[in-house]
């Protein structure tokens, strides 16, 4: 436990320093922005006033009297279009009487009081002083003072801009903290946790008289060098004992101790995080990006077309999983991950260059293949380095890394797309995926095959494997009544309906990303605790049922509470539900499903992941269909009802199966 304590202290101290420094820098940045907003507003008003004065001077130069410019109101109104912060433009006489005026009340945050006041024409500039932030500029012609030009800004504009920037900075702070923690956890694991764990394991075996294995430490730091020196010393001692051990007191190798690798479960998390981060950067704006290349398709509604690339991505991803899993077993995790990350990067780069829907469908398929290879390879890495006793915790680490990347990607992608555009955001995401491949080159072993699966031809995936699993009642129960509904909500609600619904409510891409971030944040914070409790309490089924019930409540919450607040609450509750209920699914499956002849753990996981993708594929299609016929609110109600119905069926059938599995007591004769 001491190595964990040291590493935790290092991470804790670093996190405290990072939080304090980033919070301080954020506060200074906000103050700087606040002081710069008003000068920017004044400059904008000055430019508009100057151009308006030139227009009036030009008209008067044509002989039009100042007080008889009939359609000047319409001209002034056109100058306000596209500027939601500008609410009012007026020209007054020297006594403040308004001659010409224009109003702009189109903005999404338009104040109702202002809207009511502007239903008629204002008579005097004093009537506008309580409604707007006003800037006045003298209006003159050939040295003669004609009156004033008045520019009115939304009273709440400055506060709204300041709040929006504050939210973005807070989002960046959260993402920066998560990125720093990912980096710190890897550094402490690589340089402290793993070497000390290896030393403890090796010395513990030696203390019990077992000299058959020593550990190879791949690092170049002091602890790794010490570990290799201890391994060499144990090797020499074992050779000496083989001569001096006539009574067989020790367990010794025939020649030299077998050299084994360190258990490096957490090494897969950083590259997985980067790939998921890169793909998730488009979550908040992908429906909007589809609309930017959309051309009407006969027989398909707009909502259906928007969901089509998402469903195709999920389909190709699902189909790639079983074959990618076998291929990963054969070529090794390092090669498989590199190829997957490379394909993902190519797909993301090509996505930025798409000009129509058909191109987008093709390049998203390429991205899906790479994504599927990375996904199943990372899971295979976890199963390679865990046992039945700690597999739930291992899968929770996998899911935590997955959703941490998703959280950061969705939030940062939304902010970037608002500022640099969709294309450049995709290009940056491709670069992150390439970085993950470089990480794997540096830190993964050159080749790590699963010998049992590569040596025996009978382990090749076949239709018989599908038939065996689909005849297992627990496989069907867990897959179709727990995993598939969870994935359907993930893509249908979170990836598709959520961004479209929020855009309809007037949220920009940054706001959409922040709201989607709540899902990943819940996963990251709650999933490790849930996994620890699951391993300790041995109540996997209870966790799955609770997660399913909370999922239904989450979607029902969006139906009951209108607007952005309801959507945020629903996303957060869904994140908590999946944090509790998703990671135990695979653990319960591997515990309940019988590994009959020809079935292996790897193939079972691959087929399970393939089958649960039915929910991923169907999610956008189901959601789009419901929205097309019922609208958003009733679509959410039907989704919640469907999840609740599947949960009730799951509980009933699971209790029935447990009853049937109980042995019948033999009656005494």
Secondary structure, 3 states (H helix, E strand, C coil): CHHHHHHHHHHHHHHHHHHHHHHHHHHHHHHHHHHHHHHHHHHHHHHHHHHHHHHHHHHHHCCCCHHHCCCHHHHHHHHHCCCCCEEEEEEECCCCEEEEEEECCCCCCCCHHHHHHCCCCCCEHHHHCCCEEEEEEEEEECCEEEEEEEEEEECCHHHHHHHHHHHHHHHHHHHHHHHHHHHHHHHHHHHHHHHHHHHHHHHHHHHCCECCEEEECCCCCHHHHHHHHHHHHHHHHHHHHHHCCCCCCCECCCCCCEEEECCCCCHHHHHHHHHHHHHHCCCCCHHHHHHHCCCCCCCCCHHHHHHHHHHHHHHHHHHHHHHHHHHHHHHCHHHHHHHHHHHHHHHHHHHCCCCCHHHHHHHHHHHHHHHHHHHHHHHHHHHHCCCCCCHHHHHHHHHHHHHHHHHHHHHHHHHHHHHHCHHHHHHHHHHHHHHHHHHHHHHCCCCCCCHHHHHCHHHCCCHHHHHHHHCCHHHHHHHHHHHHHHHHHHHHHHHHHHHHHHHHCCCCHHHHHHHHHHHHHHHHHHHHHHHHHHHHHCCHHHHHHHHHHHHHHHHHHHHHCCHHHHHHHHHHHHHHHHHHHCHHHHHHHHHHCCCCCCCCHHHHHHHHHHHHHHHHHHHHHHHHHHHHHHCHHHHHHHHHHHHHHHHHHHHHHHHHHHHHHCCCCCCCC
